[in-house]
Structure formats: structure tokens, C-alpha cells
Amino acid sequence: MSIMDNYRRTSHTKFDIKLHFVWITKYRKPFLVGTIATRVRDLVRQVCTEFEVEILKGHVSKDHVHLYVSCPPHVSPSNLMQRIKGRSSRRLLSDFAEIRKACWGRHVWARGFFVASSGNVTDEIVREYIEKQDVPQQDDNFKVGDGN
């Protein structure tokens, strides 16, 4: 079994893109509990399924959500978050009167989010791999091969 066996694939791409997201409720209001928390989890799962994003781990806390995913290369982090936060906000506001009272102005989530990439290969390994390519010409840190 090679390391390549752990990569996901689409019809023309092999990839291993893992992202860690965190986003918070508006004013860090602690209303993500019970059936509301379960509903958030279900809505996140729906969006991820539609985008072919594999959820590796997730956690809904009372005022924020952590999500660790394997993401295809055609899905941008900002687009994924826009869809998750947008859909969940609309559905939560329509399903739960207590959220409408707590979050005036039709916003469930605070602006923005945190995202960081994660993986098995360090920056140093990537630099070393590129550095060791059989390429004679060099211009700063961006090499050009001679075609041999």
C-alpha cells in the first residue's frame, strides 16, 4: 500500500486537501444546544455532501462550531463557508423562535471564520522536493527545466 492510496480522487485529479474551520455565533450567544445543535450538525452534513466534502471530524459547541474536512480542489474554503453559514442561518431562523429573539437582524453567525490547512507533508518537504527536481536553470526560487 503506497501513500498515494490515501489520496481522494475525482475523474482527473488526485488530492489530499484537509481544512480546519471554526466559526462563531453572533455576539457569541450560547444557543447551540440540544435540538438546535443537532440541526446545525445536520445542515452542515447536507452542504458537505452536496459539495463532495468529507467530514473527518466535527463538534458543535454552545457558541461555535469546529469542522475538519477533506475538500476537493474545486471547492474553495470561502464558498464552502458561505454555503454552510448561509443555509444554516436561514433554516435556524425559520425553525427556532428563540434564535430569532436572540439574533435580531437576521444573522445567526458572526462575520468571518477561521480556516487552516492541514496535512501530512510539511512546507519543508515540499520545498525540498521542488529543489531536488532535475532542473539546470534557476532564477531565484522558481526553476525552469531544460526539457530533457
PyMOL commands that set and color helices and strands:
alter all, ss='L'
color gray80, all
select helices_A, chain A and resi 3-6+26-28+34-50+77-95+97-102+123-131
alter helices_A, ss='H'
color red, helices_A
select strands_A, chain A and resi 8-9+14-15+18-24+54-60+64-70+114-118+137-139+142-144
alter strands_A, ss='S'
color yellow, strands_A
deselect
rebuild
show_as cartoon
